[in-house]
Amino acid sequence: MLSHRRGIEGCLFSELHEKLKVDRRTLKALIRELKKWKAHATTLLSLYIPPGRPISDVVNLLRQELAITENIKLKRTREAVQTALSAAIDRLVRIRETPPNGLVVFAGKNEETGDFIALVFSPPDPVPVFFYRTDKEFHTEFLEPMIEEGDVYGIVIIERDEATIGILKPSGIQVLEEIEWYVPGKHHKGGQSQRRFDRIIEQIVMEFYKHVAEKVNKHFLPLLEQGKLKGVIVAGPGYAKYDFLKEAENLDYRIRKIIVGEPVDVAYQGYAGLREVVMKTRDFLSKQKFVEAMKALEEFKYHLAKDDGYAIYGHNEVLEALKQGAVDKLLICEEYPEFERYEKLAEDSGSKVVTIYSDMDEYEWFKNAFSCIAAIARYPVQY
């Protein structure tokens, strides 16, 4: 892997903007690699330079930071930070201006392996923010949205006084925002006073629906404009989900156009509620990658329980089955050390690659029991 990184490095460190660019596939591999790097102190440097930010200003900032490092008392930490900063400065001074999509810099030493890395590249999408930090790990969170595939569904779970806004992406379920609203209880005095109080309560509920709609627009419209949002699912207990769609007139028409199916009945809010929505709409979402992975794991468990020869596990056994063309589906964790090798073998033999993501409930079971790799065979296989 180190020789592979050095090859990438040599390509990336050109002054030409075209040479600095990385595509999404390369970026995905880089993020997977960078997540493995750890340090016992805050010595790993992450730097994001947005478009239009002068490189000379950033270099001056890093030089100031380098001078300040003399105050770090622990020699080992001081030298590690200084090496990372010096490497970043050395590479940035070779670049005359910031590319159209900005620049990203990672530099530091992996204390577990002793390897040193210094990468400078321009990502496939514009860098969204200026960010500089030395930490115990590299900060890749600003890059990760760039490798998400256009396979995202928005989910809104709505009650009269509570809502959850979330998304289902290829890598899992994510809560974007949870909202609570104070709605008074029923009034029991009767007469005009009760009717007036009921109208006030309904007004408060309508304001809540409008507030939720604003939040939905805020979270989902950027995804829609990026071409990533495929649809929106509305859910909740009782009639609130229907009232929300009727009364929230400020819900953007573009979002309304991609609401899929009828609202879904669910009992919970938060992550549990989002997962319940996914489970209840899984037939509709069958080609969405996260749902596809859940189904593949269930199929694997079924064959494992039957012991019918269709469930393959063990590094050598899976490798041999791939070489023989016996694999229908390859189940593999996204951080598996030889992910690219097995992905290539699967593609060459016409096998489907199913990525098992860390957000899945079954992830720890799959990782601990099968070391992150298994397969479902095309026909019974005996070893």
Buried (B, 14 or more C-beta within 10 A) or exposed (E): EEEEBEEBBEBBBEEEBEBBBBEBEBBBBBBBBBBBBBBEBBBBBBBBBBBEBEBEEBBEBBEEBBEEBEEBEEEEBBBBBBBBBBBBBBBBEEBEEBBEBBBBBBBBBBBEEEBBBBBBBBBBBBBBEBBBEBBBBBBBEBBEBBBBEEBBBBBBBBBBBBBBBBBBBBBBBBBBEBBEBEBEEEBEEEEEEEEEBEEEBBEBBBEBBBBBBBBBBEBBBEBBEBEBBBBBBBBBBEEBBBBBBEBBEEBBEEBEEBBBEEBBEBEBBEBBBBBBBBEBBBEBBEEBBBBBBBBBBEBBBEBBEEEEEBBBBBBEBBBBBBEEEBBBBBBBBBBBEBBBEBBEBBEEBEBBBBBBBEEBEBBEEBBEEBBBBBBBBBEEBEE
